[in-house]
């Protein structure tokens, strides 16, 4: 099948490999002209045990986020395959999410192994004489927002359908140039994947250290100590209220925020979505009279007082080393003469205990009067500093590697914008 009809619209990309610089522009076609699109998904009856636990891979729509799908969690039996609407999809098919909440709808992936799919996924089989599967995958993967906008239902649950996919316009060059572009982007995807695994490995390592560095509930010795402290006594049993004191921040309401306002501030919502363990910079400024605010001295631990999920309160404790920053009223501020960064990590490790004293139904509250009696253990200052230094160094490495991952993704986005011409031919 020919890729495009004679006289079809063409467009040139802003970036081409040297060997293709003199080639004609990319020709316009549609996915329906160059590929077969099928909805071959289904879910075997979950109540029928004989349908599940076999050797056949079965993919749910959430696993589209894996992008290059080498493995999935689900397994069905031959009986399950026979008695459901799902069919096996050959490897190297282009998959696209048809429906679902969150980011599933419009997400594009490629299965690197044969598998079955659920009913919220469509499979696209490009004609090999006209299209390279990897090229189509990269082309559609870069059009997520467009696919979301085309789905029926807009920003609600909505959904794509096969006709929408068939009508999608694709601008494409010769097979040789398609393969070159696909190889370039696939190699970059592999670099991004390696970097992503590196970041995740560091995060897993940190979680493991956190579990080892702090005693379990009811114990006074951690399972891991630095060599110089291995023969030291057990940690001293105490409470949060005995090692420091709390106070509440004061109002810095949303209406008072302005980029040109004179006073830097931290608001409770930012503990959830802006900051990591250490607050190194602020993002808000308030016009409220400084006389009506509470300012940091530098070295405080900030604990959100309001939230939605009980386990998030402890996980979002932050260390504020900056002085003269106004602290919003929905924040509990903890001061201690011990090593505050150590206790910031300790509080995060105690998130389950924090969750137990959270109050409220729809809007949850964590009053510091409920935190003060919580049992903790206190090691020597030198051991506090060693643990804080180790975890802080690891956080610095995680941040650097995460920035590198973001830079690679940004580079890929820019490269795709130059390698693929826009449908308007600009």
Secondary structure, DSSP 4 states (H G I P E B T S, - for coil): --SS-TT--EE--S---GGGTTSPPEEEEEHHHHEEEE-------TT-GGGEEEEEEEE-GGGGGGSEES--SEEE-HHHHHTSS--EE-TTEEEEE-B-STT-TT-EEEESS-EEE-TTEEEEEE-TTT--HHHHHHHHHTTHHHHHHHSBTTTSS-B--HHHHHT-EEEE--HHHHHHHHHHHHHHHHHHHHHHHHHHHHHHHHHHHHHHHSPPTT-SS-S---GGGTTSPPPEEEEHHHHEEEEE-----GGGB-TT-SEEEE-HHHHHHT--SEE-S--EEE-S-GGGS-B--S-EEEEESEES-HHHHHHT-EEE--SS-EE-TTEEEEEESS-HHHHHHHHHHTHHHHHHT-B-SSSEE--HHHHTT-EEEE--HHHHHHHHHHHHHHHHHHHHHHHHHHHHHHHHHHHHHHHS--TT--
